[in-house]
Amino acid sequence: MITGIQSDGQRIREWEKYISFLNTSRYSLQVLGSALFPSKRIPKKESISVQTLNYQLYPFQQKILEKINSGTLIVGLPTGLGKTYLAGAYIHRMTSRSPSRVAFITPSVPLGIQQTIFARKQLNLENAYFISGSVPPERRKELMVWNAGYVVTTPQTLYNDFLSRYENEIRRAKEEDDPVGHLRDVFEADGFRFPYDLMIADECHGYIGDTDGYAILVSAKASGVKILALSATPQLHSPKRLRELRKVFETIESVSIEDPEVKQQMPSREISILRTPANPRLIAIYRELYNISKELQNRIANIYGTQHARGYCKAHGLCVCLIALKIMRVRVVEDGASSVSGYGIWKMRELRRPIRDLGFKSVLEAYSELLALHPNHKISAALQLLDSEQFKKAIVFMESVEGAKELGGILQRERGIEDVAVLVGKGYMKMEEQASALMQFRERASILVCTSIGEEGLDIPSADIEIWVDPPSNPKKWIQRFGRVLRRADGKSVAKIFALVTPGTHERNKLVGVMRKVEKTYGFTQRVSESELPHKAPESQTRLTMFH
């Protein structure tokens, strides 16, 4: 195993320390979940009435609210424009005069926790509960949790407790042109009544298809439930998706961030492309990885055919090696050299043969020497920016899990574990731990370091600045990342992104290419500036070499 600025054991111990901190701190999902679940039996069905809100809508949000009638509506509201606040105002309008039973459906446990806390704090609903699937069905039944007047839950939990017995009928209904009418007849014949009068479905673009979420939408509609469905994704024009949505929703309202009334309430958008020079050895290694990839592609084409040489096949060992090699070549510059130190592909024979352009050293030898001198130019640049910029909240995006953990560890050692949250995928963090990290960032930490897990499906608090260690790989990621700094707060006039690109590599072309697609597909534009990373001898350049 290759060693860099830290040994594998050191990294593992630091990561375990952070996970332990999350699980035992006041941000722990287990602690929060227990506090938000009913502690006593709820013997009778309750209703809620929201009389006051602890916030005010922007004019454009008020305009959207006025369009929501007693039927149903889906709002394609881009990230950062207050979906949850709009939902709360809708609940207030619908329940202030006529108490109702409300269900708020979220696609994940972390979002569920956040939405329940929102209801308690912003809607003044002390008896808002999060009904988690982690609590056994028998316990849910014993406490009669569904009698609560306001519940936040995941689609699977609600489906299992109320709709699973209609599984076959729901499956047949989805095949019909009128699934709502089919289920209406089924439910009327069986005497079934949906347990809530009003439902909010968050991130509902992900419900379409053979999902528990879509089954709930169709079943609720068949039962006459008033539904407000919310989506952060701007791409609501897929013909297939629209056909399915129109089976449930009479009105589909798509909100553009270019709408003058929306734009007026948003900070201007600016992306600063910072050229971040890498050590010439890294560029040489990057080029040799390309040459070796081409050699491997030719071998694969001769053995298995040109289709396999494109790098998508996972059926053959050589094809899998090609995929891993291409990923490593990208990551070594996009997230820095140390981010790929644990890759198994380093065992590949071609990476251990002498190469003339590397001074007759192998790629592996050249890489090992590089790590000792310049372990990660991208992490060094991110540290420099965080030192020089003023912010209350900052988010750092990078694709590499190991890179995010490494950067997070350095920052936690410098600033304290309380002040730096780290969010990575489920392979490294349980959903409960992800939620705890988000709660830490919301309540205390000033910096969040995260991988693409933070790009969508999670309610991440607003940030003053963002640093993109690597370029987003597609327009959806671009929009979602930008959305984290689009909220206007404390007089913020500019939503500023710093994008780090390595000269002499593919990074700038990739960044600009995705940006052009974003502008063409979504009409999302931003001011662009380009400059060298400031050379003010940051401490971070030396700090990185301190942790061997």
C-alpha positions as CSV (number, residue, x, y, z in Angstrom):
1,M,0.0,0.0,0.0
2,I,1.3,3.5,-0.9
3,T,1.8,5.9,2.0
4,G,1.4,9.6,1.7
5,I,0.9,12.4,4.2
6,Q,-0.6,9.9,6.6
7,S,-0.4,6.2,7.1
8,D,-3.5,4.1,6.4
9,G,-3.7,3.4,10.1
10,Q,-3.7,7.1,11.0
11,R,-6.4,7.9,8.5
12,I,-8.6,5.1,9.8
13,R,-8.1,6.1,13.4
14,E,-9.0,9.7,12.6
15,W,-12.1,8.7,10.7
16,E,-13.2,6.4,13.4
17,K,-12.7,9.2,15.9
18,Y,-15.0,11.5,13.9
19,I,-17.7,8.8,13.5
20,S,-17.6,8.2,17.2
21,F,-18.0,11.9,17.8
22,L,-21.1,12.0,15.6
23,N,-22.7,9.1,17.2
24,T,-22.2,10.4,20.8
25,S,-22.7,14.1,20.2
26,R,-25.9,16.2,20.4
27,Y,-26.0,15.9,16.6
28,S,-26.5,12.2,16.7
29,L,-29.4,11.0,14.6
30,Q,-30.2,8.3,17.2
31,V,-30.6,11.0,19.8
32,L,-32.6,13.3,17.5
33,G,-34.7,10.4,16.2
34,S,-35.7,9.3,19.6
35,A,-36.7,12.8,20.6
36,L,-38.8,13.2,17.5
37,F,-40.6,9.8,17.8
38,P,-43.8,9.6,19.9
39,S,-42.9,8.6,23.5
40,K,-46.4,7.9,24.5
41,R,-49.4,6.1,23.0
42,I,-51.7,8.4,20.9
43,P,-55.1,6.9,21.5
44,K,-57.2,9.1,19.2
45,K,-56.7,10.6,15.8
46,E,-55.4,14.1,16.0
47,S,-55.6,17.1,13.6
48,I,-53.3,20.1,13.5
49,S,-53.9,23.8,12.9
50,V,-50.9,26.0,12.0
51,Q,-51.8,29.5,13.2
52,T,-48.6,31.4,12.8
53,L,-45.3,31.0,10.9
54,N,-41.9,31.9,12.3
55,Y,-40.8,33.3,8.9
56,Q,-42.0,35.3,5.9
57,L,-42.2,34.3,2.3
58,Y,-40.4,36.2,-0.5
59,P,-42.8,37.9,-3.0
60,F,-42.0,35.3,-5.6
61,Q,-42.8,32.5,-3.1
62,Q,-46.1,34.2,-2.2
63,K,-46.9,34.3,-5.9
64,I,-46.3,30.6,-6.2
65,L,-48.4,29.9,-3.1
66,E,-51.3,31.8,-4.6
67,K,-51.3,29.5,-7.6
68,I,-51.8,26.4,-5.5
69,N,-55.4,25.5,-5.4
70,S,-57.4,22.8,-3.6
71,G,-56.3,20.3,-6.3
72,T,-52.7,19.2,-6.7
73,L,-49.6,20.9,-7.9
74,I,-45.9,20.0,-8.4
75,V,-43.5,22.8,-8.2
76,G,-40.1,22.4,-10.0
77,L,-38.4,24.8,-7.6
78,P,-34.6,24.8,-8.0
79,T,-32.4,24.1,-4.9
80,G,-32.0,27.2,-2.7
81,L,-35.3,28.8,-3.4
82,G,-37.2,27.7,-0.3
83,K,-39.2,24.5,-1.1
84,T,-39.7,23.8,2.6
85,Y,-40.7,27.3,3.5
86,L,-43.3,27.2,0.6
87,A,-44.6,23.9,1.9
88,G,-44.9,25.3,5.4
89,A,-46.9,28.3,4.2
90,Y,-49.2,26.0,2.2
91,I,-49.9,23.9,5.3
92,H,-50.6,27.1,7.2
93,R,-53.1,28.3,4.6
94,M,-54.8,24.9,4.5
95,T,-55.0,24.2,8.3
96,S,-55.4,27.6,9.9
97,R,-59.1,27.7,9.5
98,S,-59.8,24.0,9.0
99,P,-57.7,21.6,11.1
100,S,-56.4,18.7,9.1
101,R,-54.2,15.6,9.3
102,V,-50.9,16.1,7.5
103,A,-48.3,13.7,6.2
104,F,-45.0,15.0,5.0
105,I,-43.1,12.4,2.8
106,T,-39.4,12.6,2.4
107,P,-37.1,10.2,0.4
108,S,-34.5,9.8,3.2
109,V,-34.1,9.6,7.0
110,P,-31.8,12.7,7.1
111,L,-34.4,14.8,5.3
112,G,-37.1,13.4,7.5
113,I,-35.3,14.5,10.7
114,Q,-34.7,18.0,9.2
115,Q,-38.3,18.4,8.1
116,T,-39.6,17.4,11.5
117,I,-37.4,19.9,13.3
118,F,-38.5,22.5,10.8
119,A,-42.2,21.8,11.6
120,R,-41.5,22.1,15.3
121,K,-39.5,25.3,15.1
122,Q,-41.0,27.2,12.2
123,L,-44.6,26.0,12.2
124,N,-44.8,25.8,16.1
125,L,-46.0,22.2,16.0
126,E,-44.6,20.6,19.2
127,N,-46.4,17.4,18.3
128,A,-44.8,16.9,14.9
129,Y,-43.3,13.5,14.8
130,F,-40.8,11.6,12.6
131,I,-42.1,8.0,12.1
132,S,-39.0,6.0,11.3
133,G,-38.8,2.5,9.7
134,S,-36.1,1.8,12.2
135,V,-38.8,1.4,14.9
136,P,-40.4,-2.1,14.5
137,P,-44.0,-2.2,13.1
138,E,-45.2,-3.8,16.3
139,R,-43.9,-0.8,18.3
140,R,-45.5,1.7,15.8
141,K,-48.8,-0.2,16.2
142,E,-48.6,-0.3,20.0
143,L,-48.0,3.5,20.2
144,M,-50.6,4.1,17.5
145,V,-48.2,6.6,16.0
146,W,-50.3,7.2,12.9
147,N,-52.9,8.9,15.0
148,A,-50.6,11.9,15.2
149,G,-51.9,14.9,13.4
150,Y,-48.6,15.8,11.7
151,V,-46.1,13.1,10.7
152,V,-43.0,13.1,8.7
153,T,-42.0,9.8,7.3
154,T,-40.3,7.9,4.4
155,P,-42.4,6.4,1.6
156,Q,-41.4,2.9,2.5
157,T,-42.6,3.2,6.1
158,L,-46.0,4.6,5.2
159,Y,-46.4,2.1,2.4
160,N,-45.6,-0.9,4.6
161,D,-48.1,0.1,7.3
162,F,-51.0,1.0,5.1
163,L,-50.7,0.0,1.4
164,S,-48.7,-3.2,1.3
165,R,-51.9,-5.3,1.4
166,Y,-52.9,-3.6,-1.9
167,E,-49.6,-4.4,-3.6
168,N,-51.1,-6.4,-6.4
169,E,-53.9,-3.9,-7.1
170,I,-51.4,-1.0,-7.1
171,R,-49.2,-2.8,-9.5
172,R,-52.1,-3.4,-11.9
173,A,-53.2,0.3,-11.5
174,K,-49.8,1.5,-12.6
175,E,-50.3,-0.3,-15.9
176,E,-53.6,1.5,-16.5
177,D,-54.0,4.8,-18.3
178,D,-56.0,5.9,-15.3
179,P,-54.3,4.4,-12.2
180,V,-56.1,6.9,-9.9
181,G,-59.6,5.8,-11.1
182,H,-58.7,2.1,-10.8
183,L,-57.5,2.5,-7.2
184,R,-60.5,4.7,-6.3
185,D,-62.8,1.8,-7.2
186,V,-60.7,-0.7,-5.3
187,F,-60.5,1.5,-2.1
188,E,-64.3,2.3,-2.2
189,A,-65.1,-1.4,-2.6
190,D,-62.9,-2.3,0.3
191,G,-63.8,0.6,2.6
192,F,-60.2,1.9,2.7
193,R,-59.6,5.5,3.6
194,F,-56.1,7.1,3.3
195,P,-55.1,8.2,6.9
196,Y,-54.3,11.8,6.1
197,D,-56.2,14.7,4.5
198,L,-53.2,16.7,3.2
199,M,-49.8,15.4,2.0
200,I,-46.5,17.1,1.1
201,A,-44.3,15.0,-1.1
202,D,-40.7,16.3,-1.1
203,E,-38.2,15.5,-3.9
204,C,-41.0,13.7,-5.7
205,H,-39.3,13.6,-9.1
206,G,-37.6,10.5,-7.8
207,Y,-40.9,8.8,-7.0
208,I,-41.9,8.1,-10.6
209,G,-41.8,4.5,-11.6
210,D,-42.1,1.3,-9.6
211,T,-41.5,2.9,-6.2
212,D,-43.3,3.1,-2.8
213,G,-43.4,6.9,-3.3
214,Y,-45.3,6.7,-6.5
215,A,-47.7,4.1,-5.1
216,I,-48.4,6.6,-2.2
217,L,-49.0,9.5,-4.6
218,V,-51.5,7.5,-6.7
219,S,-53.2,6.0,-3.7
220,A,-53.5,9.4,-1.9
221,K,-54.9,11.0,-5.1
222,A,-57.5,8.2,-5.4
223,S,-58.6,8.9,-1.8
224,G,-59.1,12.6,-2.4
225,V,-56.1,13.8,-0.5
226,K,-54.8,17.3,-1.3
227,I,-51.2,16.9,-2.5
228,L,-48.4,19.5,-2.8
229,A,-45.5,17.8,-4.5
230,L,-42.1,19.5,-4.5
231,S,-39.0,19.0,-6.7
232,A,-35.7,20.7,-6.7
233,T,-34.7,19.4,-10.1
234,P,-35.3,21.9,-12.9
235,Q,-35.6,19.0,-15.5
236,L,-39.3,18.4,-15.5
237,H,-39.7,18.2,-19.2
238,S,-38.9,14.5,-19.8
239,P,-41.8,13.2,-21.8
240,K,-42.0,9.9,-19.9
241,R,-41.8,11.7,-16.5
242,L,-44.5,14.2,-17.5
243,R,-46.9,11.5,-18.7
244,E,-46.6,9.8,-15.3
245,L,-46.9,13.0,-13.4
246,R,-50.0,14.1,-15.2
247,K,-51.7,10.9,-14.1
248,V,-51.6,12.3,-10.6
249,F,-51.3,16.1,-10.9
250,E,-53.6,18.4,-12.8
251,T,-51.3,21.3,-12.5
252,I,-47.5,21.3,-13.0
253,E,-45.8,24.6,-12.3
254,S,-42.1,25.0,-13.2
255,V,-40.3,27.9,-11.6
256,S,-37.3,29.3,-13.4
257,I,-34.4,31.0,-11.6
258,E,-34.4,33.5,-14.5
259,D,-37.9,34.7,-13.7
260,P,-37.4,38.4,-12.9
261,E,-39.2,38.2,-9.5
262,V,-37.1,35.2,-8.5
263,K,-33.9,36.7,-9.7
264,Q,-34.6,39.8,-7.7
265,Q,-34.5,37.8,-4.5
266,M,-31.3,35.9,-5.4
267,P,-27.7,36.9,-5.2
268,S,-25.9,37.3,-8.5
269,R,-24.0,34.2,-9.6
270,E,-20.3,34.2,-10.0
271,I,-17.8,31.4,-10.7
272,S,-14.1,32.1,-10.3
273,I,-11.9,29.6,-12.1
274,L,-8.6,29.3,-10.3
275,R,-5.7,27.8,-12.1
276,T,-4.0,25.6,-9.5
277,P,-0.5,24.5,-10.7
278,A,0.6,21.0,-9.9
279,N,4.1,19.6,-9.6
280,P,5.5,18.7,-13.1
281,R,5.9,15.2,-11.8
282,L,2.1,14.9,-11.3
283,I,1.5,16.1,-14.9
284,A,4.1,13.6,-16.2
285,I,2.3,10.8,-14.3
286,Y,-1.0,12.0,-15.6
287,R,0.2,11.7,-19.2
288,E,1.8,8.3,-18.7
289,L,-1.5,7.0,-17.2
290,Y,-3.1,8.1,-20.5
291,N,-0.5,6.3,-22.5
292,I,-0.9,3.1,-20.5
293,S,-4.7,3.4,-20.8
294,K,-4.4,3.6,-24.6
295,E,-2.2,0.5,-24.7
296,L,-4.7,-1.4,-22.6
297,Q,-7.6,-0.2,-24.9
298,N,-5.7,-1.6,-27.9
299,R,-5.2,-4.9,-26.2
300,I,-8.8,-5.1,-25.2
301,A,-10.0,-4.2,-28.7
302,N,-7.8,-7.0,-30.2
303,I,-9.1,-9.6,-27.7
304,Y,-12.7,-8.6,-27.1
305,G,-13.6,-6.0,-29.8
306,T,-13.7,-2.2,-30.0
307,Q,-17.0,-2.0,-28.0
308,H,-15.1,-3.3,-24.9
309,A,-12.3,-0.8,-25.4
310,R,-14.7,2.1,-24.6
311,G,-14.3,1.4,-20.9
312,Y,-17.8,0.3,-19.9
313,C,-17.5,-3.5,-19.8
314,K,-17.2,-5.1,-16.4
315,A,-17.3,-8.7,-17.5
316,H,-13.5,-9.2,-18.1
317,G,-10.5,-8.5,-15.9
318,L,-8.8,-6.4,-18.4
319,C,-11.9,-4.3,-19.0
320,V,-12.2,-3.7,-15.3
321,C,-8.6,-2.7,-15.1
322,L,-9.2,-0.1,-17.9
323,I,-12.1,1.4,-16.0
324,A,-10.1,1.7,-12.8
325,L,-7.1,3.1,-14.7
326,K,-9.3,5.8,-16.3
327,I,-10.9,6.7,-13.0
328,M,-7.4,7.0,-11.3
329,R,-6.1,9.2,-14.1
330,V,-9.0,11.6,-13.6
331,R,-8.9,11.6,-9.8
332,V,-5.1,12.1,-9.5
333,V,-5.5,15.6,-10.9
334,E,-9.1,16.4,-10.0
335,D,-8.8,15.5,-6.3
336,G,-5.0,15.4,-6.0
337,A,-2.3,12.7,-5.8
338,S,-3.0,11.5,-2.3
339,S,-6.7,10.8,-3.1
340,V,-5.7,7.7,-5.1
341,S,-3.0,6.3,-2.8
342,G,-5.2,3.3,-1.8
343,Y,-6.3,2.3,-5.2
344,G,-5.9,-1.4,-6.0
345,I,-5.0,-0.7,-9.6
346,W,-1.4,0.2,-8.4
347,K,-0.7,-3.6,-8.5
348,M,-1.0,-3.5,-12.3
349,R,2.2,-4.7,-14.0
350,E,2.3,-1.8,-16.4
351,L,2.5,0.7,-13.6
352,R,5.7,-0.9,-12.3
353,R,7.8,-1.0,-15.5
354,P,10.5,1.6,-16.1
355,I,9.5,4.5,-18.4
356,R,12.1,6.7,-20.1
357,D,10.0,9.9,-19.8
358,L,9.9,9.4,-16.0
359,G,13.7,9.1,-15.8
360,F,13.5,5.3,-16.2
361,K,11.4,5.1,-13.1
362,S,8.0,3.3,-13.0
363,V,4.8,5.3,-12.6
364,L,4.5,3.7,-9.2
365,E,8.0,4.9,-8.2
366,A,7.4,8.4,-9.6
367,Y,4.1,8.6,-7.8
368,S,5.6,7.5,-4.4
369,E,8.3,10.1,-4.7
370,L,5.7,12.8,-5.6
371,L,3.6,12.0,-2.5
372,A,6.6,12.6,-0.2
373,L,7.2,16.1,-1.7
374,H,3.8,17.4,-2.9
375,P,1.0,15.0,-1.7
376,N,-2.0,17.0,-2.8
377,H,-2.0,20.3,-4.7
378,K,-5.8,20.5,-4.6
379,I,-6.1,20.1,-0.9
380,S,-3.3,22.6,-0.4
381,A,-5.2,25.1,-2.6
382,A,-8.5,24.5,-0.8
383,L,-6.8,25.2,2.6
384,Q,-5.3,28.4,1.2
385,L,-8.7,29.6,0.1
386,L,-10.4,28.8,3.4
387,D,-7.6,30.7,5.2
388,S,-7.9,33.8,3.0
389,E,-11.7,34.1,2.4
390,Q,-14.2,35.5,4.9
391,F,-17.2,33.3,5.6
392,K,-19.6,32.1,8.2
393,K,-20.4,28.9,6.3
394,A,-18.3,27.3,3.6
395,I,-18.8,24.1,1.6
396,V,-16.0,22.2,-0.1
397,F,-17.1,19.7,-2.8
398,M,-14.8,16.9,-4.1
399,E,-15.6,13.6,-5.7
400,S,-13.0,11.5,-3.9
401,V,-14.1,10.0,-0.6
402,E,-10.6,9.5,0.6
403,G,-9.8,13.1,-0.4
404,A,-12.8,14.5,1.5
405,K,-11.8,12.5,4.6
406,E,-8.2,13.7,4.3
407,L,-9.1,17.3,3.9
408,G,-11.7,17.1,6.7
409,G,-9.1,15.5,9.0
410,I,-6.6,18.3,8.4
411,L,-9.2,20.9,9.0
412,Q,-10.5,19.2,12.1
413,R,-7.0,19.1,13.6
414,E,-6.5,22.8,12.9
415,R,-10.0,24.1,13.8
416,G,-11.4,21.5,16.1
417,I,-13.7,18.6,15.4
418,E,-16.8,20.6,16.2
419,D,-16.1,23.2,13.6
420,V,-15.7,20.9,10.6
421,A,-18.3,18.5,9.3
422,V,-17.5,15.8,6.8
423,L,-20.2,14.1,4.6
424,V,-19.5,11.1,2.4
425,G,-21.5,8.2,0.9
426,K,-23.2,5.3,2.5
427,G,-20.2,3.0,1.9
428,Y,-18.4,5.0,4.6
429,M,-21.2,6.6,6.6
430,K,-24.5,5.2,7.6
431,M,-27.5,7.4,6.8
432,E,-27.8,8.2,10.5
433,E,-24.2,9.5,10.5
434,Q,-24.8,11.5,7.4
435,A,-27.8,13.2,9.1
436,S,-25.6,13.9,12.1
437,A,-22.9,15.5,10.0
438,L,-25.5,17.8,8.4
439,M,-27.0,18.7,11.8
440,Q,-23.4,19.5,13.0
441,F,-23.0,21.8,10.0
442,R,-26.4,23.4,10.5
443,E,-26.0,24.0,14.2
444,R,-22.2,24.6,14.8
445,A,-19.6,23.8,12.1
446,S,-18.5,26.6,9.8
447,I,-17.1,24.2,7.1
448,L,-18.7,21.2,5.4
449,V,-16.4,18.9,3.3
450,C,-18.5,16.6,1.2
451,T,-18.6,14.3,-1.9
452,S,-21.4,14.2,-4.4
453,I,-23.7,12.9,-1.6
454,G,-24.2,16.5,-0.7
455,E,-25.3,17.6,-4.2
456,E,-28.9,16.5,-4.0
457,G,-31.6,14.9,-1.8
458,L,-30.3,16.5,1.4
459,D,-31.3,19.8,2.9
460,I,-27.9,21.4,3.3
461,P,-27.9,24.8,5.0
462,S,-26.9,27.9,3.0
463,A,-23.3,28.7,2.6
464,D,-21.4,32.0,1.9
465,I,-18.9,30.4,-0.4
466,E,-18.2,27.1,-2.1
467,I,-15.0,25.5,-3.3
468,W,-15.2,23.0,-6.1
469,V,-12.0,20.9,-5.7
470,D,-13.0,19.1,-8.9
471,P,-15.4,20.1,-11.7
472,P,-19.0,18.6,-11.6
473,S,-19.4,15.9,-14.2
474,N,-22.8,16.8,-15.5
475,P,-25.3,19.7,-15.6
476,K,-27.5,18.3,-12.8
477,K,-24.5,18.3,-10.4
478,W,-23.7,21.8,-11.5
479,I,-27.1,23.1,-10.6
480,Q,-27.3,21.2,-7.3
481,R,-23.9,22.5,-6.2
482,F,-24.7,26.1,-7.1
483,G,-28.0,25.8,-5.3
484,R,-26.2,25.6,-1.9
485,V,-25.1,29.2,-2.2
486,L,-28.1,30.7,-3.9
487,R,-30.0,31.6,-0.8
488,R,-29.8,35.3,-0.1
489,A,-28.9,35.8,3.6
490,D,-27.4,38.5,5.7
491,G,-27.2,40.9,2.8
492,K,-25.2,38.5,0.6
493,S,-25.2,40.0,-2.9
494,V,-23.0,37.4,-4.7
495,A,-23.2,33.6,-4.7
496,K,-19.6,32.8,-5.2
497,I,-18.0,29.6,-6.4
498,F,-14.2,28.9,-6.5
499,A,-13.5,26.2,-9.1
500,L,-10.0,24.7,-8.9
501,V,-8.5,23.5,-12.2
502,T,-5.1,22.0,-12.9
503,P,-3.3,23.5,-16.0
504,G,-2.1,21.1,-18.6
505,T,-5.0,18.6,-17.9
506,H,-8.6,18.0,-19.1
507,E,-10.1,19.9,-16.1
508,R,-10.8,23.3,-17.6
509,N,-12.3,21.9,-20.7
510,K,-14.5,19.6,-18.6
511,L,-15.6,22.5,-16.4
512,V,-16.4,24.8,-19.3
513,G,-18.1,22.0,-21.3
514,V,-20.5,21.2,-18.4
515,M,-21.2,25.0,-17.9
516,R,-22.2,25.4,-21.5
517,K,-24.6,22.4,-21.2
518,V,-26.1,24.0,-18.1
519,E,-26.6,27.3,-19.9
520,K,-28.1,25.6,-23.0
521,T,-30.4,23.1,-21.1
522,Y,-31.5,25.2,-18.2
523,G,-30.8,28.8,-19.1
524,F,-28.7,29.0,-15.9
525,T,-26.0,31.6,-16.3
526,Q,-23.2,33.0,-14.2
527,R,-20.4,35.6,-14.4
528,V,-17.1,33.9,-15.0
529,S,-13.6,35.0,-14.1
530,E,-10.3,33.2,-14.5
531,S,-7.0,33.7,-12.7
532,E,-4.1,32.1,-11.1
533,L,-4.5,30.9,-7.5
534,P,-3.0,33.7,-5.4
535,H,0.6,33.0,-4.4
536,K,0.6,34.3,-0.9
537,A,2.8,31.5,0.6
538,P,-0.1,29.8,2.5
539,E,0.7,27.9,5.6
540,S,-1.3,25.0,4.0
541,Q,1.6,24.3,1.7
542,T,3.8,23.4,4.6
543,R,1.0,22.0,6.8
544,L,0.4,19.2,4.3
545,T,3.9,17.8,4.7
546,M,3.6,17.6,8.5
547,F,1.5,14.5,8.7
548,H,3.7,11.6,7.5
